[in-house]
Amino acid sequence: MEALSTPTTPPPTEVPERPVRRTFTAEYKRRILREAEACKDPSARGALLRREGLYASRLSEWRKARDSGELGGPTKARGPAPKPPPDARDRRISELERDKSQLERRLRRTEALLELQKKVALLLETMSDGPSGSS
């Protein structure tokens, strides 16, 4: 009974809460490419990839980058491209467009009300002419 009343702590997990993306230096990439190109058969290349925890597609990317001269350069930034700060003119243009659309809505509403008033006036005029004309 007493063993049930003591709280037990869960065992520590081996997996980190948030995984960390692996980064590779240019020298590491060059070394792995040299080793992969030195492999004579596909099984040796597969063993190299398993040992390093890499995929063959990663080697292809590195090989293309090396051939285009971008292997040692800065890595490609991830995520959406940063937007430049809005220009004061662009802000003013968007404000004017918003005001224009509001004014157009008000104009349509006003025109609809005027049409309604015309119809009501015409209806009242016909109603006033109808009964007095028959008497």
Secondary structure, DSSP 8 states (H G I E B T S, - for coil): -HHHHS-------SS-SS-------HHHHHHHHHHHHH--SHHHHHHHHHHHT--HHHHHHHHHHHHHT-SSS-----SS-------HHHHHHHHHHHHHHHHHHHHHHHHHHHHHHHHHHHHHHHHHHHHHHH-
